[in-house]
Amino acid sequence: MPIALSGKAEYKQAKTWIMRGVMALYFFDTISVNLHVQDDYGIECGSLCEVKKLAQRALCEMAIHNLNDGDHQTFTVQVRDLLGSEIYTSNLKIAEQYK
């Protein structure tokens, strides 16, 4: 869960940190057909490129651990910043068909 910011000054400071690229806290929510997990702890990342790599790695892990759950699956990682705004979404779709 994002940190509660009590005043305008704290909100402005957090936004400044995010814009400057200082290590910021990001929350990685994971969604699959049967499960939605909201990240309440977060991970510090130094750049949006790092956020993207971690989200894509999470998708791979989700797929590996859920391969036997059906022929058609979609996995999603939604990333929120410290302010609670969704800043990045990545999806992985698995579709199988026997011929």
N, C-alpha and C positions, 0 to 999 in steps of 0.2 A: 504494500500500500504506500502511495507517495507520502512524503513527510508533509504534515500540516504546516502551512506558513501563516503566521498570525498577523502579519502586517505588510503594508505595501513595500517597505524597505527590504524585508526578507524575500519577498516575491521578486523584486527587482534585482537583488543580489544573485538569487538562484538563476534567473534568466540570463544575467551577465556571464555567470560561470559557464552555462551551457553554450552560449554564443562564442565565448573565447576558446572553447575546446579544452578547458581544464577538465581533469578527471571528474566525470559526473556519474551519478547513479542512474541506472536504467533498469526497468522492470520488464521481464520477458514472460508474457502470458502465453500458455500453450493450449491449443484447441485441437481436438480430434473428434471423431464421430461420437464416441461415448464418454469423453472427459474434457473438462475445461478447468485448467489450473491457473489461478491468478498468482503471480509472483508477488509476495509480500516483503521480500528481503532485498532484491535488486543486486546488480553487479556493476562495479565501477568500470567504466570504459573511457579511454582517452580520445576516441574519435568515432565518428559515425561509421567509418569503414570497419572498425572493430565490432561495433554493434551488429552490422550486417553479417560479419563472419560468424559471430556467436549465434545469431538467429539461424543461419543456415546449418551450422553444426547441430543445433538443437533439433532441426527438422530431420536430419539424417539419423540421429539417435532415436527419435520418435518412430521413424519408419522401421528401423532395425528391430525395435522392441515390440512392434505391432504388426509384423508381416503376416501372421496367421489369422488376423481379425476380419478378413473378407477380401473380395476381389477388387473392390472400388473403395478407395480411402482418400481423404484429403486431410492433410496436417497443416496447421497454421501456427505461426508465432507472431504475436503482436507485441511491439516494444513501446513502452511508455517512458517518458522522461520524468524527472523529479517533480515537475509540475502536474503530472498526470495526463499530459497530452500524448496521444498516439503519434509516434514519429516514424515508425517503420513497420511494415507488414510483409511477411514472406509466406508463401504457400508451396506445398509439395503435394502433387496429386499422383496417386498410383491407380492405374486401371489395367486390369488383366483380362485377356480374352483367349479362350482356347479355340483353335481352328481345326 
